[in-house]
Amino acid sequence: MNTQATLPATERFRFTTTGITCGGCANSVRTILGRLPGVLHVQVDVAGHTAEVEVERGSITAEELASALKPSGYALIPAHA
């Protein structure tokens, strides 16, 4: 019997956002991040200034997600628990 816990196939990154001020901005962020390899789901809360990104485990880092948005003027700041 295998007693080791199996790691989930996905992981979630939570961010505080800057520069995302409207629904159009949120749609742009979802489109940009959604095109990155390994990204499965992007949720943006404009009013709460937060974003959550679900990815395939090990496929991309929080820093890579944030870097992908820099040219568009949006920022993702990792939220620490």
C-alpha positions, 0 to 999 in steps of 0.5 A: 500500500502506497502511503505517500500523498499524491501532489495535486496536478495543479497549483494556484497563485494569488496576487495583488494587482495594480493597473487593473481598473475596469472590466476591459483591463481584467479581460486583457489580463485574462487573455494575456495570461490565458495564452501562457503555457500551463495556465488553466484558469485566470480570475481577476477581481477588479474591485478587490485588486486581486487575481488568482491563476490556476496552472499545471503544477511546475509549468510556470512560476509566479514571476513569469506570470507577472513578467508577462503582464509588465509590457501591458502596464499591469502588475501582479504582486504575489500575495503571501499567506 
